[in-house]
Amino acid sequence: MRRHRHRHRLFRPAAGAAPLTAAVALLFAVCAGCGNSGGLTSAGATPTAVGPTQLWPSLPPASVQPSEPPSSASEAVPGIKVPGDDVHRLKPADVARADPTTSAYTTAGDVLQPYYRDLTGDNHDELITGITLRDGQLAINCYWAHGGELLRIMDTVDDVISVELAGRYVIIRDPAGLPGYEYRTSWSWDSSQRAMLPTRDEILRVRPQKSPAPLSSARPARRSDEQADPEAAPE
């Protein structure tokens, strides 16, 4: 925030300047009785900022160490090579059958249209696949071509309301099980894990969708061979 310097100067009267000081005091007294003509006014007291309060500060912090790498850590897809690290050359169905995490889904679900987006920031597109499952869930996977290999960097299965791409984020919306609310998870690239991680997971209130007007309130359409009644009141 830019700070504005005050331009008010402090005048110190010299010796023998009492008449001038009295005149200035009289001028201020007169102006004090005048109405406000567009000058600065006080907005009132400013509330005091309150910082966070830590509860139970004597409790020791948790120190649980992960027993295994994250399930979303990158892993090479066997049998798939990517010349020039160009994932556009790959067939999504072939990738789904070669990936051990999705091979079983291909016999029971449909491989959807793929999408491409630079999620890692290396100026190359990544491959984003979706497979519909019989139970209504959606398997979502992201693949990164690096050094001629295809690495799986995201693997999740969920009940999905929608899947969106926003910049380098993959945003998944799914039902929260609570009327009027939904879960929204944003996945983004983590270079240290070389994987897409759910960096933001939140529950949000959503506006209820407006239901269509009941059919009983709709006027029936007039047939083309039906003439209008000239004595009828205009609608």
Secondary structure, DSSP 8 states (H G I E B T S, - for coil): --------------TT-HHHHHHHHHHHHHHHTS---S----------------SSTTS-------SS--TTS-EEEEEEE-GGG-GGGS-HHHHHHHSTTTTTGGGTSEE---EEE--SSSSS-EEEEEEE-TTS-EEEEEEEEETTEEEEEEEEEE--SEEEEETTEEEEEEE-SSTTEEEEEEEEEETTTTEEEEEEEEEEE---------GGGS-----TT----TTS---
